[in-house]
């Protein structure tokens, strides 16, 4: 009996030493960005160069599950523009074109913000995660995850993500493209309880090349709402 029990004890110890389940951590992370299955959020993005704000953009984001997102552009210069995501596919609609233009999540939305930073917020679906280690970030004990894209619609090829060990709140992230080059980084700056849900309210994205460039994303207003499927139809006339 002892000969059988001893390997089992070693296996249990090894499993414990392996660290937390990265997929469970990613689901916790996603819940901080998506409080409900169907909701609307007003998003403000302010772009800064060398410490000075040079522009601000406003968006209304309609999210239904992990596969359907519609983004309405609200800033005066972008009125009439919109973005639609269905699964791995994404299009932008422009006022003076009759057909939508296919785009990718990695393409720039504004400043240092990619389309996918606003329209693709379910990392547990888009990425495979591996627990690397636990380490301190600015005095905060964090779990470091190494994420690899599992589908073509994922915004980045890989991500290094630091989640606070106590509650899986994101602290910072580094984003990489297919070549392995780090494109940008992010900090997750503020949270707030909204209708019983703790949600991310502000994050900052930094350009890894232009060191003085950053974009501040603020989630101004969350509203839980049942959204009709016609809102995510590719035809303009079927939207509302």
N, C-alpha and C positions, 0 to 999 in steps of 0.2 A: 504493500500500500504506500509506503514511504517513497519507494522508487517512482511510483506514478504521480504522487502528490507533488513532489519536488519540482518536476518540469512544469506542472500546471502553475505553481506559485511563481516560477520564473517568467512564464508567459504572461501572467497577470501583471507582474511588475513591469515587464517590457511594454505592455500596452499602456499602462499608466504613465510610464516615462515618455511615451511617444507624444504626449500632449493632447490638447483638446481637439475635437472633431472640427476640421476646417469648414465643412459644409454647414454644420449647425451654426458656426460663427457667422458665415455669410448670410444665412437666413435671418439671424438677429440684425445684422448690418442692414439688410434690405428692409426690414420692418421699420427702421429709423428713417428711411427715405420714402417709404410707401406705407402709410398708416392704414390704408384700406384697399380693398380690391378695385374699387371704382371711386375716383375722386378728381377734383380740379384744384390746381395750385397756380397762384400768380407768382411769377419769377422775375426778379430784377437782376440784371447783370451790369455792373459798373467796371469799366476798363481803366487801368492806370498805367502810365508810362513815367518812369523816374519819379514816382511819388505823386504825380498830378493826374487827376481824373480827366480823361479826354472824351469820354462818351458814356451814355447809359442806354440800355435797351430793356424793354418790358415785354413779357410773354405770358400767355395764358396756356397752361398745359393741361390737357384732358387725358387721363390715364385709365385704361380699363384692362385689368390683369397685367400680365407681363409682356403681352404680344401686341397691344394696341395703344398707340399714342398719337394724339393730334395736338399740334402746337400752333397757336394763333399769334402772329406778330402784332404787337399793339403800339409800338413807337411810331410817331407820325411819318417818318421817312420810309417805314417798312409796312405801312398799312396795306392790307390786301394780300400780304404774303402769308404762307402757312407751310407747315411741315407735317407729313404723315408717316408713321412707322407701322408696318404690319409684319410681325415676325422678323425675319432677317432683311426685309426690304424697306427702303426709305426713299421718300420723294419730297421735293419742294415745289410749291405752287407759287407762281409769280403772276401779278395782275395782268401783264401784257402778253402772256403766253397761253395758248389754248390747252396745252397738255402739260402734265407734271413732269419735272426733270428728276431723273433718278440720281440720288446722291449716296454718300456713305456716312456712317456714324462718325468716322474720324475727321471728316472735313470740317473746316472752321465755321462755327455759327457766328461768333463775334469775339474779338479779343483772343484770349487763350482758351476759350470755351469751344469744344467740339459739339456737333449735333448730338452725339450720343451722351454727352455729359448731362443734357437736359432730357432727352427722349428715351434713353436706355438706362434704367436705374435698378435692374434686378441682377445683381452679380451672381447670385446662387444659380441662376439659369445660364448665364453667359460664360461662366468661368469654372474651371476645375481648380480647387484650392489644395495647397499642401502646407501644413504647419511647419515652420522653419525653426523658431525658437521663441522664447520669452525674453524681452529686454526692456530697459527703461528708455523712454522718450521724454525728455524734459522733465524727468522725475516721475513720470507716470509709467506704471508697469503695463507692458503691452505684449500681445501675441502678434508675431510677424507671420503673415501668410504670403506665399508665393502663388499668384494666380496665373493660369494659362488659358487663353481663349479656347472655348470648346465649339464655337459656331461661327460662321462667316460674318454674322451681323454684330459680333462683339466689337466694341469701340477700339480697344487696344489689344495688342498681341499678348502682352503680359503686364501684370501689376504687382508691385510690392505694397502690401496693405498692412498697416499697424492698427490693431483694434485694442482698445482698453481691456485689460484682462478681467476687470470686475464686472463689465456689462456689455462688452463687444461694441462699444461706441467707437467709431473710427477716429483716429487721431491725425494720421497723415498717410499719404500714398505717393508712390512714384509710378509713372506710366511709361511704357516702352512700346516701340513699334516693332515690326517684323525683323528688322535688321539687328535688333538688340539695343538700339540707341534709346537713351532716355529722352522722351519728348518734353515732359513737364512733370510737375509735382503738385500736391494739393495738401492743404490743412483743413480740418473740419472744426469750425470755430465756435458754433453756438447751437444749443438745443433748447426746445421748449415743449411743454405739454400742451397738446391740442385735443380737446374732447376725449381725454383719457389716454391719448397716445403720445409717447415721447418721440418727437420728430426733429430731424436736422433742420435748422433754420438759416445757417450761413456757412459757406465754405469758400476758400480762396484757392485759385489755380495760378501757378507760377510757371512762366516760360523757362525752360532749362537752358536756352541759348541767350535770349535777351533778358539778362538778370534783373533789369529794372521794370519788367513787364509783369502785371498780374491782373486777374479778373476776379471780382468778388460777386459770388452768386448768393442772392438772398431769396428765401422762400417766404413770401409775404403773407399769403392767405391760403390756407387749406380748407377745402369744403368737400365733405363726403357726399357723393352724388351718384345716383344710378344713371349711367350714360347709355344712350341707345346705340345699337350697332351701326346705324346709318351715319353716325358722326365719323366713323372710320372707313367710310366708303371712298373709293378713289375718285368718283365723280364729284365735281364741285356742287352741282345742284342737289345732291343727296345729303350734303353735310348736316344741314339743320332742318 
